[in-house]
Amino acid sequence: MQAKITYTIIFLIVFVLTTAGMVMMNQKYENIFKLDFSPRRTALGGASKSDSLKARIDTTKLKEQWINKVKKGGADSLSVVMGNQSTQAIISERDRQLDSLNKIKLAIAQYESKLRSKQSEFNKTSVVSKAKQDSAYARWKKEMVKTYELMDPKMAAKIIQKLNDNLAKDILFSIKQKKRAQILSEFSPETAVRLTRMR
């Protein structure tokens, strides 16, 4: 299903770009469909620049002519692409494709909305999970600190030395100062320096 949507989008993009290119070239050159690539004559019929500045131009008439040329150019390019179908059939096919493209855009927007919603739910879940982990760690650390404070300093020092440095520092600096000093006195000087150094 995703592949069909992708191919449809690619086809529509290429179709629109090709049509736009043909319309633009048809406006720049006399008639690209008859392979006449001579520059298009100006709306003033080849008048000089000074004359063209002085001449009054009916802008609404030019606008209508331009719109008709674009429509004709678009219909011509569509007829080349779609064969010898009538202009109305081509326009209705173009409208159908535009509707299809709009439906695809809507589906993509809905999918992105669902994706953002899922991402938001995931972020909330991870925040709650982290909070639970943090509170569980805090409870565990509190219990361990109590345990180490009740232990013999020599035994506590042996155990704390085997913990990773961050965990050992966290526990050591949560122990009461007098008991911490007793435990630190059991460490080798290098270990004591390593565990009391600032992070």
C-alpha positions in Angstrom: 0.0 0.0 0.0 2.8 2.4 0.9 4.6 1.6 -2.4 1.4 2.4 -4.4 1.1 5.7 -2.5 4.8 6.5 -3.1 4.6 5.6 -6.9 1.4 7.7 -7.2 3.0 10.7 -5.5 6.1 10.4 -7.7 4.0 10.1 -10.8 1.9 13.1 -9.9 5.0 15.2 -9.1 6.7 14.3 -12.4 3.4 14.9 -14.2 2.9 18.3 -12.7 6.6 19.3 -13.2 6.5 18.2 -16.9 3.3 20.0 -17.5 4.5 23.2 -15.9 7.8 23.0 -17.9 5.8 22.6 -21.1 3.5 25.5 -20.3 6.5 27.7 -19.4 8.3 26.7 -22.6 5.2 27.3 -24.7 4.9 30.8 -23.2 8.6 31.6 -23.9 8.7 30.2 -27.5 6.2 30.6 -30.3 4.9 27.0 -30.4 7.0 24.1 -28.9 4.5 21.5 -30.1 5.2 22.4 -33.7 8.9 22.5 -32.8 8.9 26.3 -33.5 11.4 27.5 -30.9 11.5 31.1 -32.2 11.0 33.7 -29.3 7.4 34.6 -28.7 6.3 38.0 -30.1 5.4 40.6 -27.4 1.8 41.5 -26.7 2.4 44.9 -28.3 3.2 43.2 -31.7 6.9 44.1 -31.8 6.7 47.7 -30.7 9.9 49.4 -29.5 10.6 49.8 -25.8 9.9 53.5 -25.9 6.6 53.0 -27.7 5.7 50.2 -25.3 6.3 52.4 -22.3 4.0 55.1 -23.8 1.3 52.8 -24.9 -1.7 52.2 -22.6 -2.4 48.5 -22.0 -5.7 47.1 -20.9 -4.5 44.9 -18.0 -7.7 42.9 -17.6 -7.6 42.0 -21.3 -4.0 40.9 -21.0 -4.8 38.9 -17.9 -7.7 37.1 -19.7 -5.4 36.4 -22.6 -2.7 35.0 -20.3 -5.2 32.8 -18.4 -6.6 31.5 -21.7 -3.0 30.7 -22.9 -2.2 28.9 -19.7 -5.4 26.9 -19.9 -4.8 26.2 -23.6 -1.1 25.4 -23.0 -2.0 23.1 -20.0 -4.7 21.4 -22.1 -2.3 21.0 -25.0 0.4 19.5 -22.9 -2.2 17.3 -21.2 -3.5 16.1 -24.6 0.0 15.2 -25.7 0.5 13.2 -22.5 -3.0 11.6 -22.5 -3.4 11.0 -26.2 -6.3 12.4 -28.3 -8.9 12.7 -25.6 -11.2 15.7 -25.4 -10.2 18.7 -23.4 -13.0 18.1 -21.0 -12.0 14.5 -20.4 -8.4 15.7 -19.8 -9.5 18.4 -17.3 -11.8 15.9 -15.5 -8.9 13.5 -15.3 -6.6 16.2 -14.0 -9.3 17.2 -11.4 -9.6 13.5 -10.4 -5.8 13.3 -10.0 -5.8 16.5 -7.9 -8.5 15.1 -5.7 -6.5 11.9 -5.3 -3.4 14.0 -4.5 -5.4 15.9 -1.9 -6.6 12.7 -0.3 -3.0 11.4 -0.2 -1.9 14.7 1.5 -4.8 14.4 4.0 -3.8 10.8 4.7 -0.2 11.8 5.2 -1.2 14.6 7.5 -3.4 12.2 9.6 -0.5 9.8 9.8 1.9 12.5 10.9 -0.6 13.6 13.5 -0.9 10.0 14.8 2.9 9.7 14.8 3.2 13.0 16.8 0.6 11.7 19.3 2.5 8.4 19.7 5.7 10.3 20.2 4.1 12.4 22.8 2.8 9.3 24.6 6.2 7.7 24.4 7.9 10.8 25.9 5.3 10.9 28.8 5.8 7.2 29.4 9.6 7.6 29.4 9.4 10.5 31.8 7.2 8.5 34.2 9.5 5.5 33.9 12.5 7.6 34.6 10.8 9.1 37.7 10.0 5.7 38.9 13.6 4.5 38.4 14.9 7.6 40.2 12.6 7.1 43.2 13.5 3.4 43.3 17.2 4.3 43.2 16.7 6.9 46.0 15.0 4.3 48.2 17.7 1.7 47.5 20.5 4.2 48.2 18.9 5.2 51.5 18.7 1.6 52.6 22.3 0.9 51.5 23.6 4.0 53.4 21.8 2.8 56.6 23.4 -0.6 56.1 26.9 0.7 55.5 26.6 3.0 58.5 25.8 0.0 60.7 28.7 -2.1 59.3 32.3 -2.3 60.5 34.2 0.5 58.6 36.8 -2.1 57.4 34.2 -4.3 55.9 32.2 -1.4 54.4 35.5 -0.1 52.8 36.2 -3.5 51.2 32.6 -3.6 49.7 32.5 0.1 48.6 35.9 -0.3 46.8 34.4 -2.9 44.6 31.5 -0.7 43.4 31.9 1.6 40.4 33.3 5.0 41.2 30.0 7.0 40.7 28.0 4.6 42.8 30.7 4.5 45.5 30.9 8.3 45.6 27.1 8.6 45.7 26.9 6.2 48.7 30.0 7.6 50.5 28.7 11.2 50.4 25.3 10.1 51.7 26.9 8.4 54.8 27.2 10.6 57.9 30.5 12.4 58.1 32.0 10.6 61.1 31.3 7.1 59.6 32.5 8.3 56.2 35.8 9.3 57.7 36.2 5.9 59.3 35.5 4.1 56.0 37.8 6.4 54.0 40.6 5.8 56.5 40.4 2.1 55.5 41.0 2.9 51.8 44.4 3.1 50.2 45.5 6.8 49.6 45.0 6.4 45.8 41.4 5.0 46.3 40.5 7.6 48.8 41.7 10.4 46.5 39.9 8.9 43.5 36.6 8.6 45.4 36.7 12.0 47.1 37.7 13.9 43.9 35.0 16.1 42.4 33.2 14.7 39.4 
